[in-house]
Amino acid sequence: MLLMPDALVERAFANTSGRAARPSFEGLLAAAKKLQVSANALAHHLSNRGWISPEMRDLLLEQVIDR
């Protein structure tokens, strides 16, 4: 919460190809870059905050690993 407060996360997704509630992989990468955190950390944060399901988190993380 300290590095990624809700308002900051929402703003990071505002101009991406996804939303915080249902991010695309590209949106996740773009938002992570804006927040200066890893895509992995952001995916876990979104899941921990209840914005995405654990299944969605895992799908996004599979794409991070495949890159």
N, C-alpha and C positions, 0 to 999 in steps of 0.2 A: 504494500500500500504506500510506502514512503516513496519509492521510485516510480510507481505507476498508479497514481490516484485515478479514480474513475473519470473525472473530468478531463484529465490529460490523455487518458487512453481513448476516450470518445473523440477528442480533437485529433488525435493521431490517425484515427480511421476516417475522419471526415472527408478527406480527399483521396481515398484509396479505392481499389476495386472491391472492397468488402466493407462490412460493418463489424463492429465489435461483437455483436450478438450472433453473427454468422459470417465470419471472415473467409474470404478466398485465400488461397495460399499466397498469391501475390500481394493481397491486402495485408496479410500477416507480416510478410517480409518488409513491406513499405512502412507499416506502423512501427515495427521493431526498430527499423533504422531511424525513424523520427524520434523514438523514445530512447535511442541509444542503449538498447538491451538486445539480447539474443532472441531469435524467433522461438527458441525452446522455452526461454523464461516467460515470454509473452503468452505463448500457448498455455503454459501451466497456470499463469496468473488468470487468464480468462476463464479457465476451467475452475480454478479455486474460487473465483468470484461468482460462479454460477452463470456466466454469460454464454458459455458453450458447454456441451456435454463432454464427459470423459471420452466418449467415442469420437466426437468431432476433434477433440484435442489429439487423440491418437492418430487420426487420419492426417491431420496437419503435420504432426511430427514425423510420420512416415515419409512425407514429401521432403522434409528438411533432411532426413537421413539419406534419401535417394539422391540428393544434389551433390 
